[in-house]
Amino acid sequence: MPLTARPTPVADPREESLGQKAYNDLLDRLIRREIPVGSVLQERRLAEALAISRTPVRDALNRLESEGFITRKPGGVLVVKEFSTRELIETLHVRQILEMEAVGLATGRVPLAELDTLEADIRALLDDPIPSAEADWALDSRLHGLFASRSGNAVLAKQIQDLRLKTHMFNLDRVPERFEIGHREHIAIIDALRREDREAARAGVHTHIENVKLSIIEKLRAI
């Protein structure tokens, strides 16, 4: 009896949008300490407080857990972890060191076609009159993931990926002033990789992450 292929589930754009809204709202409350450290997060109560269904709240909580802002205790209870600005800045410092090493190792190993496609996609996003935070993060991840994976060191690439999650919350939604200049910095890194200029690629990554760090410090001061 032949097997019938199951239809691929289609994500509901409204649920995705609500999930982003729930994430932004909860993260803001965590950063501002409106939800104290050690608080137990209950999906049902949060959904009621945000006046949305439990699915987007669940998605938001899963993302906050993956980024290290909340932790899961025995029995599946979610609890708010200590949010440390110092830890965030130190994470960026470690990212800077690891990603400079990764881009140095990747120099000369990245196919020109991949670099050309990535740059074209970045320029298209820069020309978009209403760029989305999701598209911004996706392209950011593609570039940083590209030279991390092409470094030839799987452990290094995994460390970079894990650390990037901790700084994911500072995207287009929170530091819109970084959107254009950040992607211009990306293009400079791509150009250095295309020219196989290892020192320029390392310097480009150093400058890029240093500027991210300074923007986040300013944002946290404002909060």
N, C-alpha and C positions, 0 to 999 in steps of 0.2 A: 504494500500500500504506500503510495508516494506521500512524502511529507509536504505539508503546505507551509510555506514560509510565513512567519508571523510579521505583521506590519510593524515597521520601526516606529516606536513612540515619538510623537512630535511634541517638543517642549512648548508649553503655553507661554508666549511672550509676556503676557500679563503677569503670570506667576514669577517669571524671571525678573521683571521690573519690580514687583513687590518684594522679591527676595533681596534685591539690591537696596531698596528703600529700607527694609528691615535691618539689613547689615549696617547701612550708614547711620541709622537712628541709634541702634544698639552700640555701635562703636563710639559715636559721639558721647553717649551717656557714660561709657566706660572711661574714655579719656578725661571727661570732666568730673569723674568720680561720683556721678549722680547715682550709679549703681555701685555700692561700696565693695571693696575687696572682700572676698569670702562669701558674698551673696550667692544663694542658690538660684539658678535660673530655671524657671519652669515654663516650658513651651506654651502651655495653655494660657497661663496668666500673661505672658508676654504678648501672645496673639490678641488677647482681649485688650491689653493696654495700647497696642498699636492699631487696633481695629482692623486686623487682617486675619486671614486664615492661618492655620498652623503650619502648612507646607512651606511658605516662604520664610517663616520664623525658624523652622527646622533647618532650612538651607543656610540661613544667616548664622545660626549657632554652630553648624558644622564648619563653616568657613572661619569663624572666630576661634574655634577650637584648633583648626589646622594652623592658624597663625599664632597660636600660643597665648591668646588673651583670656581664654577660659580653659578649664581642665575638667576631665571626667573622673569622678571619684568612683569607688566600688559601688555597684548597683546602678551605674549609669547616670548618677547625679552630676549635673554641670555646675561648676563653681567659678566665680570670677577670680582670676589670678592677679597678683600685684602687677600693675602696669608701671614700668620704669622707663622714664625718658632716657636715662643713662644707658639702660640696656639696649634701647633702640639705636642710639647713636653709636654704641659699641658694636652693634650688629652691622651697621653701615661701614664702620671702620674695617671689620673683618671681611665684609663683602669686597671692599676696595682692594684689600691685599690679595684675596683669592681670585678676583676677577681680573686683576692686572696680570697675575700669573697665568690664568687661563687664556687670556687674549694673546699673551706672548707665545704660549705654546701653540695656539691655533693659527698664528700667522704663517701663511704659506700653505695651509691645509684646507682652507675654505674655498670651494669651487666658485669661480667668478659668477657663474649663472645664479647661484644662490644669493650672492651679494647684490647682483643687479636686480633680482626679483624683490628682495627685501627693501632695497632703496626705493624702487618704484612704488611699492606699497606704502612706505613711509611718506613719500611725497604726495601720494594720493590722499592719505589721511590729513596731511597738512592743508591740502586744498579743500577738504570737506568743510562746508560752512557750519555744520553742527556735528562735530566729532563726538563719538560716544566714549565713555570711560572704559567700556569693555574692549572696543577696538584699540584704544590707546594701550591698554595693558597687554593685549594679545601681541601687538607688534613689539612692545618693549620686551616681552618674554621671548619672542622669536629671536631677537638680536642677542640678548644675553644668553639664551639657551644655545644659540648657534655656536658662539665661540667657546662656551663651556663644553659642549659635546665634542667639538672639533679639537679640544685640547689634548685628547687622547687619554685623559685621566678620568675614569668613571667616578672615582671617589670624590675628586675635586668638583666634578660637575654636579654630583648629588648634594654636596655641601652648599654649593652656590644656589641650587634650586630651593633647598630648605630655608636658607637665610633670606632669600628673596620674598618668601611668603610672609616673613615677619615685618616687611616694609611695604607689603602690598596695599595696605590701607591708605597710604599717601599716594593716591593716583590722581587722575584728572579731576575727580570730584573735590579733592581737598587742596591741591596745589595747581590750579589751572594755569598759573603764571609760568609753570614749568613745561607746559605742553609743547609750545613751538621750540623754545630754546633746547629742551630736552631731546627732541627729535633731530634738531640740527646737530647736536652733539653726537647722536647716533650715526648720522650721515658721515660725520667726520671720522668716527671709528671705522665705519664701512670703507671709507676712502683709504684709510691707513692699511686696512686688511687687503684691499684690492692692490695697493702698491707694495704689499709685503714689507711694510715698514714697521718692524716690531716695536721700536721705541715710541713711534708716533701712536701706535695702537694702545700701548700701555699708558702713555700720557693722556690719551683721549679718555680711557676708562677712568683713570685717576681724577681727571677734571670733572667728568660727568657725575661720578658718585659723590665727589666733594661738594658739588653744587646742589645735588639732591639733599645732602646732609644739612647744608646751610639753609635751604628752603624749609626743611622740616623743623629745624630749630626755631626759625622765625614763626612758623605756624603754631608751634607748641607754646611759644611765648605769648602769642596773641590769645590762645585759649586760656 
